[in-house]
Amino acid sequence: MVKACHSTNSQVVINTRLVIAGLLVPWVTTSVIWSVGATCHLDSRYVFSDWMRDHMKLAGDGPMFPEQGLVYDYRLHDGGFTDPTPDNEPRIPVWMYWMDGLEEYDIFPDTKYSDIEVPTIDTVRSSFILGKLLELDHPVLCVGNTGTCKTVTVVSKLSRGLNKNFLCEFMAFSARTSANQTQDLIDSKLDRRRKGVFGPPLLKKLVFFIDDLNMPALEIYGAQPPIELIRQWMDFKGELTIQVAYSNV
């Protein structure tokens, strides 16, 4: 009986290693697309997409992307490693169109116009990538032209698309926002753990969404103090308080 259990456990380990080995190329491909490829503007994305397809065919690395559209139009379904399958059995990884599998979006007669959020491929993939980065504790900067649904996409994801371990707070910068106001607002959302150490409630992660990040007015030396305060938190995981004491966050 002990031998049977040991054999089964060994088989599970071997199968897991085989699954991971088959996912290495798709994982690297996804990373390249959404790191190097994400820096391309619209016209360059066509060039990058063709380059990615050609190199994958030349190297014989699969799974291959569908012929339609760009490589940006697809996400990886890992065949059951983390993504569910209908029968809960492992499958060959495939590239899925971002809009596949979405529930039908219904608009009711009493729905306010401002509450209508029709999902598009841009909002769906931006929301997905935002969620993955937050799960890995990476800060996210969303950039784009005015009216491209940045705020709506982020607010929707933070409000309804994260698990219960996340607490989300929203704030907006303006030309009159000061560093003291920013610090006071963030400090008011944190619990004191011990002297000089602050954080969210235990077992929780706190996400701050700052809208219009570039709005604070320049001071005499050309800096924007609220943004410098945010940079200090990101670089040093803490802040200098008004009483000239350092606090870990």
N, C-alpha and C positions, 0 to 999 in steps of 0.2 A: 504493500500500500504506500509506503514511504517512497519507494522507487517510482511509482506511477505519478505521484504528486510532483516529485522532483523533475521527472521527464516532461510533465505538462508545463511546469514553470519555465523550464529551459526552452520549450517550444515557443512559449509566449515571448520570451526575450528575443529569440531568433526572428520571429515574425515581426516584432517591433523594430528590430534593426533593419530588416528588409524594407519595411514601410518607410522608415526614415531615409534609408539610402535612395529609395525611389523619389523622395520628395526634395532631396538636396538641390537638384537642378531647378525645379519650379520655384523653390524658396529663393534661390539666388536670382533667378529671373525676375521675380516680383520685387526683390530689393533693388535691383538695377533700374527697373522701370520707374519705381516711385522714389528714387533718390536722384540718380543721374538724369533719367528721362523726365522727371517732374520739373526740372529747371528749363525745359525747352518751351519756347512760345509756340503758338498754334501751328505755324507753317513748318517749324522744325520738328514738330511731333510726327508729321508724316514721314520725314526723312529718318527719324530715329526708329519709328515703327518698322519701316522697311529694312533698316540695318539689323534690328533685333531678329526679325523673321529669317533673314538671309543667314545670319551667323548660327541660328539654331538649326536650320536645315543643313548647313555645312558641317556642323559638329555632330549632327544626328541626335541632338538632345530633345527629348520629348517631355511632356506632351506638347504637340504643336498647337499654335493658335489657330482658330478658325480663319478662313480667308476673308470674311467680311470685316470691315471696320479696321480700327487700329488696335495695337496691343493694349492701349489704355482703356479699351472698352470691355475688358475681361478681368475677372478676378479668379484666383485659384480655389477650386474645391479640392481639398486634400484627400478625398476618398474615404473619410471616416476617421482620420487621425485626430482632428478637432471638429471638423464639420460633420453634422449628422448625415446619415444615409437612410433611405426609406426602410431598409430591412436591418439596419444596424450592423451590417457586414461591411468589411473593408472593400473598397473599389479602386480602380485605377484613377489617379488624379486627372482632372480635366479643367479646362478653362471655361468658366461660365460667364455669360453676358450679365452685366451688373443688374439689369432690370428683371432677369429671370427669377422666378420664385417670389416676387413681391405680391402682397395682397392687393386686391383691387381697391382703389381709393374712391370712397363714396363721399359726395358732397350733399348734405341734407339741406332742405329749404330754409331752415333757421340758422344755418352756419353763417357767421360773420365773414365778410369778404377778407378782412385782415387775418382771419384764422385759417384761410385756405392755403394749404401747402401741398401742391401737386408734386409728387416725387419725379425728379428727372435723373438722368444718368449722372449729372454733375453733383447734385445734392446727395444722391445715394452713395457714390464712391467717396466723396469728401467726408460724409458722416462716418462711413466705415473706417477710413484711414484715421480720422480724428479719434474714434473710439479705441483703435488698436494702440495708438501712440499714448493715450492717457492711461491705458491699462499697464503700459510699460514705464510709467512715470516720466514721460518725455514732455516738456513744455511745447506748445504748438502755437505758431504764428500764422494766422490766415490772412493772406494778402490778395488783392484783386481790385478791379475797378468798382466804382460806385454802382449800386443797383444789381450786383451779381449774386445776391442772396447769401452773403457770408454770415451776417448776423442771424438770420432766420434759421439757417442750417445748423449753426453752432448752438443756438438756444434750444432748438428742437432736440438735438442729440443730448445735450446736458440735462434737459428737463425730463425726457422720456426714454432715452436710449442707453442709459448706463445702469449697471446693477446697483443694488442697495448699499454697497460699500462706499459709494461716492456721494459726497455732499457738494452741492454746487451753489456758488454765490455769484451774483452779477453786479457789475459796476460799469459806469461809462465815464470816460475822461472828457473834459471840455477845456477851452482855453483858460479857464479860471481855476482849474484843478491844481492844488498844491501838493507838495510832498507830505506835509503834515496831515492833510485830509486823507490822502491815500493810506498813510501808515495807520492813522486812527481807525479807518474803516476796516482794514485787514486785521488789525489787532483785536477789534471788537468781535470778530468771528472765530477767534482762537481761544482754546482753553489753556490755562496755565498748568503745565505738568509739574514743574518744580522751578526753583529760582533760575531765571534766565532761559528757560526752555518752554516753548509754547507749541501748540499743535491742535489738530481737530480732535474730536472725541476718539477714544480708543477704538481700534479696529475699523476706523473710517479714513477715507481719503478726501481731502478738501480741494476742490477745483475752483479757481477764480477765473471768471471770464471778464476781460476788460475790453469794452467796445470803444472804438475810436481812439486807439492807443496813441496815435500821432498828434492828438489835439492840444496837449498842454503847451502853453506859450513858452517861447524861449526866454531864458533869463539873460542877464547882461553879457555873460561869457559864451552864450550860444548853446548851453545845455538845457535839458528839460528835466527838472528835478524829480517829478513823479516817475518818469521812465528810468532815471538813474537809480531810484529806489528799487524798482522792479528788477533791474539788472543786478543790483547788489544781492537781492534774495536769490536769484538764479545762479550767481557765481559763487556765493559764499554760504548759502543756506541759512542766512540770518540777516540781522539788521542792527544798526546802531540806533538806540532809542534816543528820545529827546533828552533823557537824563545822562547821556553819554555812557551808556552801558550796553554791552553787546548781548543780543538775544539770539539763540538758536531757534530756527523754525523748522 
